[in-house]
């Protein structure tokens, strides 16, 4: 069984790949990378959702792209 640190690292790496694709397809994030990853953890509700998103890269669901566009329009939730 993987230890918690390894799992966390893999989760963050996957979220970073999704974040990269969001920034490519929609717009650069106006706040820190950490805030973008934190926002993604709220949108991606579990490992199954994250795995599906990673598997389908570079395609992202329109609902995610729309939510991201709204979020960055409001200065990343500030």
N, CA, C and O atoms as CSV, one atom per row, in Angstrom:
chain,resi,resn,atom,element,x,y,z
A,1,UNK,N,N,0.836,-1.186,0.000
A,1,UNK,CA,C,0.000,0.000,0.000
A,1,UNK,C,C,0.881,1.249,0.000
A,1,UNK,O,O,1.893,1.318,0.698
A,2,UNK,N,N,0.480,2.210,-0.782
A,2,UNK,CA,C,1.248,3.451,-0.858
A,2,UNK,C,C,1.078,4.254,0.424
A,2,UNK,O,O,0.012,4.272,1.039
A,3,UNK,N,N,2.156,4.912,0.801
A,3,UNK,CA,C,2.031,5.752,1.985
A,3,UNK,C,C,1.307,7.054,1.632
A,3,UNK,O,O,1.142,7.389,0.458
A,4,UNK,N,N,0.891,7.761,2.637
A,4,UNK,CA,C,0.085,8.970,2.444
A,4,UNK,C,C,0.839,10.063,1.700
A,4,UNK,O,O,0.243,10.788,0.903
A,5,UNK,N,N,2.125,10.193,1.944
A,5,UNK,CA,C,2.918,11.222,1.270
A,5,UNK,C,C,2.981,10.936,-0.228
A,5,UNK,O,O,2.852,11.850,-1.042
A,6,UNK,N,N,3.177,9.676,-0.589
A,6,UNK,CA,C,3.220,9.298,-1.999
A,6,UNK,C,C,1.878,9.575,-2.659
A,6,UNK,O,O,1.829,10.113,-3.765
A,7,UNK,N,N,0.788,9.211,-1.989
A,7,UNK,CA,C,-0.552,9.463,-2.533
A,7,UNK,C,C,-0.798,10.957,-2.721
A,7,UNK,O,O,-1.340,11.379,-3.742
A,8,UNK,N,N,-0.399,11.748,-1.735
A,8,UNK,CA,C,-0.572,13.193,-1.825
A,8,UNK,C,C,0.216,13.755,-3.003
A,8,UNK,O,O,-0.292,14.583,-3.759
A,9,UNK,N,N,1.448,13.305,-3.154
A,9,UNK,CA,C,2.270,13.751,-4.277
A,9,UNK,C,C,1.635,13.425,-5.618
A,9,UNK,O,O,1.638,14.252,-6.530
A,10,UNK,N,N,1.093,12.229,-5.740
A,10,UNK,CA,C,0.440,11.827,-6.986
A,10,UNK,C,C,-0.824,12.650,-7.238
A,10,UNK,O,O,-1.113,13.028,-8.373
A,11,UNK,N,N,-1.563,12.919,-6.177
A,11,UNK,CA,C,-2.769,13.735,-6.309
A,11,UNK,C,C,-2.414,15.138,-6.779
A,11,UNK,O,O,-3.044,15.668,-7.694
A,12,UNK,N,N,-1.409,15.740,-6.154
A,12,UNK,CA,C,-0.995,17.091,-6.532
A,12,UNK,C,C,-0.458,17.133,-7.957
A,12,UNK,O,O,-0.711,18.092,-8.686
A,13,UNK,N,N,0.273,16.113,-8.355
A,13,UNK,CA,C,0.795,16.049,-9.719
A,13,UNK,C,C,-0.354,15.988,-10.729
A,13,UNK,O,O,-0.323,16.671,-11.753
A,14,UNK,N,N,-1.353,15.176,-10.440
A,14,UNK,CA,C,-2.513,15.080,-11.327
A,14,UNK,C,C,-3.276,16.391,-11.411
A,14,UNK,O,O,-3.684,16.810,-12.494
A,15,UNK,N,N,-3.469,17.039,-10.265
A,15,UNK,CA,C,-4.157,18.329,-10.257
A,15,UNK,C,C,-3.354,19.377,-11.020
A,15,UNK,O,O,-3.934,20.232,-11.690
A,16,UNK,N,N,-2.041,19.321,-10.927
A,16,UNK,CA,C,-1.192,20.262,-11.657
A,16,UNK,C,C,-1.347,20.081,-13.164
A,16,UNK,O,O,-1.360,21.065,-13.904
A,17,UNK,N,N,-1.462,18.846,-13.623
A,17,UNK,CA,C,-1.659,18.595,-15.051
A,17,UNK,C,C,-3.002,19.158,-15.518
A,17,UNK,O,O,-3.096,19.739,-16.599
A,18,UNK,N,N,-4.020,18.986,-14.710
A,18,UNK,CA,C,-5.341,19.527,-15.044
A,18,UNK,C,C,-5.287,21.058,-15.036
A,18,UNK,O,O,-5.854,21.703,-15.918
A,19,UNK,N,N,-4.611,21.635,-14.050
A,19,UNK,CA,C,-4.467,23.090,-13.967
A,19,UNK,C,C,-3.740,23.633,-15.192
A,19,UNK,O,O,-4.138,24.655,-15.752
A,20,UNK,N,N,-2.679,22.954,-15.606
A,20,UNK,CA,C,-1.946,23.381,-16.804
A,20,UNK,C,C,-2.872,23.443,-18.009
A,20,UNK,O,O,-2.842,24.403,-18.779
A,21,UNK,N,N,-3.685,22.421,-18.164
A,21,UNK,CA,C,-4.588,22.360,-19.312
A,21,UNK,C,C,-5.667,23.437,-19.225
A,21,UNK,O,O,-6.034,24.025,-20.242
A,22,UNK,N,N,-6.173,23.699,-18.033
A,22,UNK,CA,C,-7.143,24.790,-17.870
A,22,UNK,C,C,-6.538,26.116,-18.296
A,22,UNK,O,O,-7.172,26.899,-19.003
A,23,UNK,N,N,-5.316,26.363,-17.866
A,23,UNK,CA,C,-4.666,27.625,-18.220
A,23,UNK,C,C,-4.403,27.712,-19.718
A,23,UNK,O,O,-4.469,28.800,-20.290
A,24,UNK,N,N,-4.112,26.605,-20.353
A,24,UNK,CA,C,-3.908,26.601,-21.808
A,24,UNK,C,C,-5.217,26.850,-22.551
A,24,UNK,O,O,-5.256,27.617,-23.513
A,25,UNK,N,N,-6.275,26.207,-22.106
A,25,UNK,CA,C,-7.534,26.255,-22.849
A,25,UNK,C,C,-8.411,27.463,-22.524
A,25,UNK,O,O,-9.165,27.928,-23.378
A,26,UNK,N,N,-8.319,27.966,-21.310
A,26,UNK,CA,C,-9.225,29.044,-20.900
A,26,UNK,C,C,-8.467,30.361,-20.761
A,26,UNK,O,O,-8.673,31.285,-21.547
A,27,UNK,N,N,-7.603,30.443,-19.777
A,27,UNK,CA,C,-6.833,31.663,-19.529
A,27,UNK,C,C,-5.868,31.399,-18.387
A,27,UNK,O,O,-6.105,30.527,-17.552
A,28,UNK,N,N,-4.769,32.166,-18.354
A,28,UNK,CA,C,-3.850,32.024,-17.219
A,28,UNK,C,C,-4.553,32.382,-15.911
A,28,UNK,O,O,-5.443,33.232,-15.873
A,29,UNK,N,N,-4.138,31.726,-14.868
A,29,UNK,CA,C,-4.718,31.975,-13.550
A,29,UNK,C,C,-4.140,33.273,-12.981
A,29,UNK,O,O,-2.923,33.456,-12.974
A,30,UNK,N,N,-5.013,34.184,-12.499
A,30,UNK,CA,C,-4.534,35.464,-11.983
A,30,UNK,C,C,-4.028,35.408,-10.538
A,30,UNK,O,O,-3.571,36.417,-10.001
A,31,UNK,N,N,-4.107,34.244,-9.915
A,31,UNK,CA,C,-3.653,34.101,-8.527
A,31,UNK,C,C,-2.569,33.021,-8.476
A,31,UNK,O,O,-2.164,32.493,-9.512
A,32,UNK,N,N,-2.115,32.707,-7.298
A,32,UNK,CA,C,-1.026,31.751,-7.150
A,32,UNK,C,C,-1.433,30.348,-7.583
A,32,UNK,O,O,-2.610,29.989,-7.594
A,33,UNK,N,N,-0.436,29.586,-7.931
A,33,UNK,CA,C,-0.655,28.192,-8.327
A,33,UNK,C,C,-1.304,27.409,-7.183
A,33,UNK,O,O,-2.170,26.565,-7.416
A,34,UNK,N,N,-0.890,27.685,-5.972
A,34,UNK,CA,C,-1.450,27.003,-4.807
A,34,UNK,C,C,-2.958,27.244,-4.688
A,34,UNK,O,O,-3.711,26.318,-4.384
A,35,UNK,N,N,-3.399,28.474,-4.926
A,35,UNK,CA,C,-4.833,28.756,-4.874
A,35,UNK,C,C,-5.583,28.038,-5.992
A,35,UNK,O,O,-6.701,27.567,-5.786
A,36,UNK,N,N,-4.979,27.951,-7.161
A,36,UNK,CA,C,-5.609,27.222,-8.265
A,36,UNK,C,C,-5.753,25.746,-7.911
A,36,UNK,O,O,-6.809,25.158,-8.142
A,37,UNK,N,N,-4.714,25.146,-7.359
A,37,UNK,CA,C,-4.775,23.735,-6.960
A,37,UNK,C,C,-5.832,23.549,-5.869
A,37,UNK,O,O,-6.584,22.574,-5.892
A,38,UNK,N,N,-5.890,24.480,-4.915
A,38,UNK,CA,C,-6.900,24.396,-3.855
A,38,UNK,C,C,-8.306,24.474,-4.446
A,38,UNK,O,O,-9.195,23.728,-4.035
A,39,UNK,N,N,-8.508,25.371,-5.406
A,39,UNK,CA,C,-9.816,25.469,-6.059
A,39,UNK,C,C,-10.156,24.162,-6.775
A,39,UNK,O,O,-11.288,23.684,-6.707
A,40,UNK,N,N,-9.175,23.596,-7.455
A,40,UNK,CA,C,-9.408,22.330,-8.161
A,40,UNK,C,C,-9.784,21.206,-7.203
A,40,UNK,O,O,-10.611,20.359,-7.543
A,41,UNK,N,N,-9.193,21.186,-6.016
A,41,UNK,CA,C,-9.534,20.118,-5.065
A,41,UNK,C,C,-10.998,20.189,-4.655
A,41,UNK,O,O,-11.604,19.168,-4.329
A,42,UNK,N,N,-11.567,21.386,-4.670
A,42,UNK,CA,C,-12.991,21.519,-4.368
A,42,UNK,C,C,-13.846,21.078,-5.548
A,42,UNK,O,O,-14.933,20.535,-5.355
A,43,UNK,N,N,-13.368,21.305,-6.758
A,43,UNK,CA,C,-14.139,20.942,-7.951
A,43,UNK,C,C,-14.021,19.453,-8.245
A,43,UNK,O,O,-15.003,18.808,-8.614
A,44,UNK,N,N,-12.827,18.915,-8.084
A,44,UNK,CA,C,-12.579,17.487,-8.327
A,44,UNK,C,C,-12.858,16.766,-7.012
A,44,UNK,O,O,-12.046,16.806,-6.087
A,45,UNK,N,N,-13.996,16.117,-6.939
A,45,UNK,CA,C,-14.475,15.619,-5.650
A,45,UNK,C,C,-13.925,14.268,-5.213
A,45,UNK,O,O,-14.336,13.756,-4.172
A,46,UNK,N,N,-13.037,13.691,-5.952
A,46,UNK,CA,C,-12.489,12.414,-5.516
A,46,UNK,C,C,-11.490,11.865,-6.505
A,46,UNK,O,O,-11.342,12.390,-7.609
A,47,UNK,N,N,-10.803,10.805,-6.109
A,47,UNK,CA,C,-9.775,10.233,-6.977
A,47,UNK,C,C,-10.333,9.700,-8.295
A,47,UNK,O,O,-9.635,9.703,-9.309
A,48,UNK,N,N,-11.579,9.247,-8.287
A,48,UNK,CA,C,-12.164,8.732,-9.526
A,48,UNK,C,C,-12.367,9.859,-10.533
A,48,UNK,O,O,-12.087,9.700,-11.721
A,49,UNK,N,N,-12.855,10.997,-10.048
A,49,UNK,CA,C,-13.060,12.153,-10.923
A,49,UNK,C,C,-11.729,12.642,-11.464
A,49,UNK,O,O,-11.610,12.945,-12.651
A,50,UNK,N,N,-10.729,12.720,-10.595
A,50,UNK,CA,C,-9.411,13.178,-11.037
A,50,UNK,C,C,-8.831,12.218,-12.062
A,50,UNK,O,O,-8.270,12.655,-13.066
A,51,UNK,N,N,-8.956,10.929,-11.829
A,51,UNK,CA,C,-8.428,9.936,-12.769
A,51,UNK,C,C,-9.110,10.065,-14.125
A,51,UNK,O,O,-8.455,9.965,-15.163
A,52,UNK,N,N,-10.421,10.287,-14.121
A,52,UNK,CA,C,-11.153,10.444,-15.381
A,52,UNK,C,C,-10.702,11.699,-16.118
A,52,UNK,O,O,-10.531,11.673,-17.336
A,53,UNK,N,N,-10.509,12.786,-15.398
A,53,UNK,CA,C,-10.046,14.023,-16.026
A,53,UNK,C,C,-8.656,13.844,-16.627
A,53,UNK,O,O,-8.408,14.267,-17.756
A,54,UNK,N,N,-7.751,13.220,-15.879
A,54,UNK,CA,C,-6.393,12.988,-16.388
A,54,UNK,C,C,-6.406,12.083,-17.608
A,54,UNK,O,O,-5.672,12.314,-18.569
A,55,UNK,N,N,-7.237,11.060,-17.569
A,55,UNK,CA,C,-7.312,10.101,-18.672
A,55,UNK,C,C,-7.769,10.790,-19.959
A,55,UNK,O,O,-7.314,10.445,-21.049
A,56,UNK,N,N,-8.670,11.763,-19.826
A,56,UNK,CA,C,-9.243,12.431,-20.988
A,56,UNK,C,C,-8.453,13.648,-21.461
A,56,UNK,O,O,-8.817,14.264,-22.462
A,57,UNK,N,N,-7.371,14.005,-20.754
A,57,UNK,CA,C,-6.575,15.159,-21.187
A,57,UNK,C,C,-6.113,14.955,-22.620
A,57,UNK,O,O,-5.749,13.834,-22.977
A,58,UNK,N,N,-6.110,15.970,-23.445
A,58,UNK,CA,C,-6.312,17.393,-23.155
A,58,UNK,C,C,-7.773,17.838,-23.125
A,58,UNK,O,O,-8.046,19.018,-22.905
A,59,UNK,N,N,-8.700,16.936,-23.337
A,59,UNK,CA,C,-10.124,17.309,-23.290
A,59,UNK,C,C,-10.551,17.518,-21.840
A,59,UNK,O,O,-10.303,16.681,-20.973
A,60,UNK,N,N,-11.187,18.636,-21.606
A,60,UNK,CA,C,-11.730,18.939,-20.283
A,60,UNK,C,C,-13.225,19.178,-20.419
A,60,UNK,O,O,-13.672,19.697,-21.442
A,61,UNK,N,N,-14.004,18.812,-19.415
A,61,UNK,CA,C,-15.445,19.048,-19.485
A,61,UNK,C,C,-15.756,20.544,-19.563
A,61,UNK,O,O,-15.096,21.365,-18.925
A,62,UNK,N,N,-16.751,20.871,-20.340
A,62,UNK,CA,C,-17.155,22.272,-20.458
A,62,UNK,C,C,-17.553,22.837,-19.101
A,62,UNK,O,O,-17.321,24.016,-18.832
A,63,UNK,N,N,-18.142,22.021,-18.253
A,63,UNK,CA,C,-18.552,22.503,-16.927
A,63,UNK,C,C,-17.345,22.950,-16.100
A,63,UNK,O,O,-17.432,23.936,-15.368
A,64,UNK,N,N,-16.232,22.243,-16.208
A,64,UNK,CA,C,-15.014,22.638,-15.490
A,64,UNK,C,C,-14.448,23.921,-16.081
A,64,UNK,O,O,-14.069,24.831,-15.343
A,65,UNK,N,N,-14.387,24.000,-17.397
A,65,UNK,CA,C,-13.856,25.203,-18.037
A,65,UNK,C,C,-14.714,26.422,-17.707
A,65,UNK,O,O,-14.186,27.509,-17.472
A,66,UNK,N,N,-16.018,26.245,-17.689
A,66,UNK,CA,C,-16.913,27.359,-17.351
A,66,UNK,C,C,-16.747,27.787,-15.900
A,66,UNK,O,O,-16.688,28.981,-15.603
A,67,UNK,N,N,-16.672,26.820,-15.003
A,67,UNK,CA,C,-16.489,27.138,-13.584
A,67,UNK,C,C,-15.163,27.859,-13.358
A,67,UNK,O,O,-15.094,28.804,-12.572
A,68,UNK,N,N,-14.122,27.420,-14.042
A,68,UNK,CA,C,-12.809,28.061,-13.935
A,68,UNK,C,C,-12.874,29.492,-14.465
A,68,UNK,O,O,-12.328,30.406,-13.847
A,69,UNK,N,N,-13.534,29.692,-15.600
A,69,UNK,CA,C,-13.651,31.034,-16.176
A,69,UNK,C,C,-14.356,31.985,-15.210
A,69,UNK,O,O,-13.941,33.133,-15.052
A,70,UNK,N,N,-15.406,31.513,-14.573
A,70,UNK,CA,C,-16.117,32.334,-13.589
A,70,UNK,C,C,-15.208,32.630,-12.405
A,70,UNK,O,O,-15.139,33.764,-11.930
A,71,UNK,N,N,-14.513,31.604,-11.934
A,71,UNK,CA,C,-13.641,31.761,-10.770
A,71,UNK,C,C,-12.527,32.768,-11.038
A,71,UNK,O,O,-12.266,33.635,-10.204
A,72,UNK,N,N,-11.867,32.665,-12.194
A,72,UNK,CA,C,-10.772,33.608,-12.462
A,72,UNK,C,C,-11.307,35.006,-12.742
A,72,UNK,O,O,-10.622,35.998,-12.490
A,73,UNK,N,N,-12.529,35.087,-13.264
A,73,UNK,CA,C,-13.135,36.404,-13.487
A,73,UNK,C,C,-13.304,37.137,-12.156
A,73,UNK,O,O,-13.206,38.362,-12.093
A,74,UNK,N,N,-13.552,36.387,-11.119
A,74,UNK,CA,C,-13.694,36.978,-9.785
A,74,UNK,C,C,-12.363,36.959,-9.040
A,74,UNK,O,O,-12.326,36.820,-7.818
A,75,UNK,N,N,-11.275,37.098,-9.786
A,75,UNK,CA,C,-9.913,37.157,-9.227
A,75,UNK,C,C,-9.570,35.939,-8.396
A,75,UNK,O,O,-8.933,36.049,-7.349
A,76,UNK,N,N,-9.992,34.782,-8.864
A,76,UNK,CA,C,-9.625,33.554,-8.186
A,76,UNK,C,C,-10.238,33.406,-6.817
A,76,UNK,O,O,-9.652,32.778,-5.935
A,77,UNK,N,N,-11.395,33.970,-6.633
A,77,UNK,CA,C,-12.083,33.796,-5.366
A,77,UNK,C,C,-11.664,34.768,-4.287
A,77,UNK,O,O,-12.042,34.607,-3.126
A,78,UNK,N,N,-10.899,35.761,-4.646
A,78,UNK,CA,C,-10.469,36.749,-3.636
A,78,UNK,C,C,-11.607,37.620,-3.211
A,78,UNK,O,O,-11.428,38.503,-2.372
